[in-house]
């Protein structure tokens, strides 16, 4: 486990427990107490936690990790999900992609599709995104036409949010919207921790013929603060093989096509 993966695990443990002790944390991670102490100090310097005597605490109850620290948890599952979702994008289509770790993996999988790179008649796919990191990664691909929304940047997800982003999306038509979410529940629908991001993602979904939610099994059956869209608006869910059978059956009953990657 490298430093950034360790930081991701530390922050997620802190988000769950609210408080960590150096010795206990070192034992759980299989590293030295000195390593954990340095990690806490560096994360505190970035204002991602508060140092205490012998440990660290989360800044607040409402705690979300910056995107750059969300790479370690469920990474293989997210990459498999992304590969399947990217394969659903037809040549010649317009796809909307929001921000987040799984959506970023979808964008990367789309960028490396050999059939798109082989197109010689101009851009093979138009990608509309409100995620700065996704736009940056895709814009160098000549076979992709990349359109980024305006808006105010979120330092955690790199998403552009606010009325400027929403107004731009109101003027486009999408064949497909691929949405990374914080939670997906049969009753509450797709949701996000941040209400500004949820609002823009809702607009993105409303402009698409089909909505594909990409979410690993840890996000299923959960609800986050701000709803993106009801389950009736979701065409397809791409998840991993650990998704509970009863949950998959419930989504299927509600008209959602469930694909396990």
N, C-alpha and C positions, 0 to 999 in steps of 0.2 A: 504494500500500500504506500503510494507516494504521499508527499506532503498535502497536496490539494485534495486527494481522496480522503486522507485522514481528517482534514479540516471539514470536509463535507459531512463525514460521519459524526464528528464532534458537534457540529452545529445542529444536526438533526437530533442527536441525543439530547442536546440542550433544549431544543424546541419541545421535545417530548417530556423531559423531566423537570425543566426549569432551573435546575442547579446541578453542577457536577463537582466532584472532589478529585484532586489530582491523582492520588494514589489508586483510588478505585477505578478511575478512568484508564489509567495506565495499564492496570491489570486486564481490563476488558479488551483493550486494543492490542495488548501484547507488546507494548513499547515501554521505554523507561519513563520514570516520573519527570526527568529533566526534559524529555521530548514534549510531553504534555504541557509542562510549564511554559516552554517556549511557544508552543502552539497557542495557548491561552493568551500569552502576552502579545503575539502578533495579531491575533483576531481582535483583541481589545484595542489595539492601535488602529484597527480599521473600523472601530465602533460597532463590531458585530456581536460583542458580548461585554459584560462587566466583570472585571477581576475582583475576586474576594480573597481573603486570607485562606490559602489552601485549595482554591478552586475558582469557579466562575459561575455567573448567573446570566440568564437571558435578560435582555433589555426590557421586554414587556410580554404580556400574555399573547398579544397578537403578533406572532413571530413568523416571518417568512424569510427564506434564504435567498440571497442574490443568485442569479442564474449560474454564475461561474462556479458556485460551490455545490451545484446540484448534479454533478456528473457521475458520482460513484454509485448511488443507490439505484438498483434495477437497470443498470446500463445495458446488459445483454438483451433483456426483454424489450427495452425501448428501441434498440437497434433493429430487432426482428420486426417489431410493430411498424417501425418507420419504413422498412423495406417493402412490407406488404402494402402500406398506404401509398407510398410513392408509385407503386405499380398500378394503382387505380387511376392515375392521371393519364388521360388520353392525349396522344399527339394532336396538336392544334387547339387544345382546350385552354381555358383560363381558370387558374386555381388560386384561391385565397389561403394563406397560411398565417396563423397568428404566432405569438412568441411562446417561449418555454422550452424545456429540454427535449421533450419528445417531438414537438413541432420542428425544432432545429435539426433533429436527426432525420426527420422526413425530408426537409430541404436538402440535406446532404445526400440522402439516398436518391433524391430526384436529380441532383446535379451530376451524379455518377452513372445514370442510366445510359448504357451504350447506344440504345436505339435513338435517344434524343440527340446525343452528340453526333450521330451519323447523319442527321438531317442537314441538307445543304440548301434548302429553300428559305433561309431566314430562321428566325426563332421558332423552335418546335412547340414551346409552351410559354404562356404568359403567366407570371407569378405576381400576385398582388399581396403585399405583406405590410404589416405595421411593426415588424420586428427589425430593428436596426442591424443586429448581427446577421440575420438571415439575408437581408438585402445586400450586406457587404460581402457575404460568402458567394452569393449567386450572381451578382452583377458582372463578375469576370467571365461568366460562361456565355459565349456568343450565341449559343442555341437556346438561351432562355431570355425572354423579355421581362425585365424586372421593374415593377412599379411599386414604389414605397409611398405610404401615406405621409402626410405631415403630422404635426402634433407635438405633444410634450413628452419627452423621453422618461421612461421609468428606469431608475438605476438598478432595480432588482431583476426585471425580466427583459430589459432592453426594448420593450414595446413602446410605440408611440400612441398616446392616448389623448382624450379630450375632444372638444367640438370640431377642431380642424380635421383630425383623423376620421371622425364619424361622418363629417360632411363630405369628405372625399369619397369614402366608401359608398355613400348614398348614390353616387353618380356612376357606379360601375355595375356590370353584370358578370357573375361568376358561374361557371359550370359546376365547380366543386369548391367547397370550403373544408379545409382540413384543420381541425381545432384540437390543440392541446388544452387540457382542462385540469383543474385541481381536484375535481370530484365529479362523479356521475352517479345519480340515484334515480331509480325508477319513478319516484314520485316528484322529486325536486328538479330533476333534469340535470343538465350540465351546469357547473358553477365554478367560480374562481374566488380566491381570497380577496382580491382587490376589485372594488366596485368600478373604478375607472377602466380597468382592463376588461372587465366583464361587459361593460357598455359597448366598447368598440368591438369586442368579439361577437356580441349579439348582432350588431349591424353587419359584420362580416358574414355571419350565418344567414341573415335575412336576404342577402344579395345572391345567394347560391341556389342552384337547382337541387343540389344534393349536399348534405352535411355529413362529413366523416369525423367522428370523434376518435382520437388516438389516446388511449389511457391504459397503463398497466393495471394489473388486478388490484394493487394496493389502493387505487383510487375509486374502485367500484363499491357501490352501496354507501358512499359517503356524501356529505353535503358541505359545501363551502358557503361563505357569507353571501356572495352576490351571484344570482342566477344569470347564466348566459342565454339559455334557451330551454324550453320544455322538452321532455323526452320525445314528444310527437314530432319535433322538428329534426330529430336525428335520424338520418337514413341508415348509416352503418357505424358500428363500433368495432374498432380493431384493438384487440387486447392480447394478453398472453395466455399461455396454457394453464396458468394457475387460477384463472377466473372460476369461481364456484358455479357448479352446474345449475343450482337453483336460481342464481342471479342471471346467468345466461338465458335460462328458460323464461324468466320474467321479462327481460329485455325483448326477447323474441316474441313473446305474447303481445307486447306493446307495439310490434311492427318494426323493430330495429333488427337489421341484419347483423349478426355477430360473427366476426372472423377472428379466429385465434391464430396468432403468429407463432 
